[in-house]
Amino acid sequence: MSWSLGFHILGPLEVIANHARFAITGLRQRTVLAVLLLTPDRVVSVDRLVEAVWSGTPPTTCRNQVAICVAGLRKIFQEAGCHENVIVTATPGYMLVSGSHRIDAVEFAARVESARHLAQDQRTAEAASLLREALGLWRGTPFADTSSSRLQEEASLLEQQWFNAYEQYAELQLELERYSEIVSELSGLVQEQPLREHARAILMLANYRLGRRSEALGLFRQARQSSIDELGLEPGKELHDLHAAMLREDPSLMPTSTVSVALPAGSGEARLPADVPSFVSRKEELASLDALLEGGPGLRSAAVGLITGGSGTGKSALAVRWAHRVALSFPDGRLFADLTKMGDDEESVSAMLARFLRALKTPENEIPADPRGRAELFQWSVAGRRVLVVLRGARDLRRVRRLIPTSGTCAVLATSSHNHSGHAQVRLRLDALDTRSAVELLDTLVADQRVRWEPAAARKVVRYCDNLPLAVSAAAARLTAKAHWSVSHLLARLRDPLHRLDELSHGGPPGIRDSFDRGYSGLEPDAAALYRRLSLWDTPELDVWSGAALMNIDLSSAENLMEQLVDAALLETWGRRPDGLFRYRLPSLLALHARECADFHDLSAAGFKLPYPSAI
């Protein structure tokens, strides 16, 4: 019988088979296994493994020694009773196949995500319970039994995920009015991490609602002293605003159940994500969206806005910022659906309709079971009311038409990486930020002086990010997690095209690679093949002749494929040639992603040599 394995990295590395722990005694073996476990079911290059094991000073036999480590791990798994291929060889390195095996970090992330969805559905107690289970998977500091500097960086990112999940759990406890539990559980964390201002804000509010006003205000004084001593800065806006509200005894600080607030009849609770505090630029685009406030063109059609653009250009941030800015214009409900998570099939749309109806205060026993009944009840519920619906990642508005109100008093704002046909009252296309705005975003997110100290390095960093807000945010997250890094140090790490996407895809929310993956996964086979082969091109500028040569097809067919890539936001138009044919451009991050896709597909198998796209 072949046993499934359990891999534990949320603490000292452990391998478990049939309820028995198996020691990985070799330090190099532990390091190799740990790196593979960080990205299960994805190829890890031998170069990355070498870097993790030897931290920049490898011996000449390093590649052979990595192969020996992998062979040793395979033997250990077989001796543990697992006869499957857990680690497979895959160009340009190795891949750990998760299969039926359990990886605690993967389970942690899945439970945190499930808890988020439960919270969105107002199933707060279930979400809190699931988050507590997720946090219980942690046994200590990840990779504490390794000496790899690379793994220590990864450990810091994993711990950041733990802190984020713990703060989410505390927020749910606050919503459930479990104030004593919050004070008991959160006080120690705040003492250990005095600069985590959001956790401190939750603790302050829990104390305040327990009637411990002096303790709540004392927590602010401690935060101010710590922030000035360690950063030379005042605490952030969240703590200052909360402190000011406590001083004036603002009634909104108490839970809704104990405050008399006049709400519109049948008011739907806002389901929008939190506003984006680091939002920069886009003033003209925000002003253009205000046209949606004028209502639809008729009584039986909502005003529709569509924001399109490439992956990582900040479409969702713009939509959420505008939705919060105009919230008072839609007092009957602000509804949000993340179609990148739920999909746009009939079952998913039906499930989203049920969430919308719950947010609009429809009793559970009145929500129909069939999709058509839910759609009809939704349209009836919003008829004549001021409701805003925000749809993130809509591949085709026709497929989710049941989520779109027909009432002219409502408005819909959708974001998409695809070009849509059909009616939209307002259409915006977002491109990357200009360099000044991208540097401003980096500076805002890092929230210390490092970006201002090295403006030239900061400009080069955002260039390596293609000025994309999502990539710039990822770079800022790296600097925030690594307070001892200078901007120049991050720049040096981004210069290597082998690791650039890795650097911009560390931990936290889905990164730039995931965003590109979504666009790639929706391509038809021939368009996907062309995208992979574009990584063969030496320069970012292309034309129809380039596509025809790479695919060995005629110009008309090549243009059709290249336009499919444009529609999927995986290729940019770049004017016309003198003969009238379109010119195209493949930005550097997309070129690196296309190369990664090629490594997994036909180009490597066919024997093509794929040089990495030139660095900027």
Protein Blocks (a to p, Z undefined) as FASTA:
>chain_A
ZZdddddfbbcddddeehiacddfblklmmmmmmmmmmghiacdfklmmmmmnnopacfk
lmmmmmmmmmmmmmmmmmnopabdfbccddfbddddfklaccfklmmmmmmmmmmmmmmn
opmklmmmmmmmmmmmpgbjehklbcbfklmmmmmmmmmmmmmmmmmmmmmmmmnopakl
mmmmmmmmmmmmmmlmklmmmmmmmmmmnopamlmmmmmmmmmmmmmmmnopacdfklmm
mmmmmmnopaklpcfklpccdddehiacdfbdcddfkbgejklmmmmmmmmmnopfbfkb
ccddddeddehilmmmmmmmmmmmmmmmmmnbccdddfklnopafklmmmmmmmmmmmno
pafklpcfbfklmmmmmmmmmgopacddddehiablklmmmmpcfbfkbccddddfbdce
djdfbdcddddddfklmmmmmmmmnopaklmmmmmlmmmmmmmnoopaklmmmmmmmmmm
mmmbcfklmmmmmmpmklmmmmmmgghiddfklmmmmmmmmpcfklmmmmmmmmmpmbfb
dcfklmmmmnopafklmmmmmmmmmmnopaccebjafkopacddddfklmmmmmmmmmmm
mmlmnopacdddddZZ
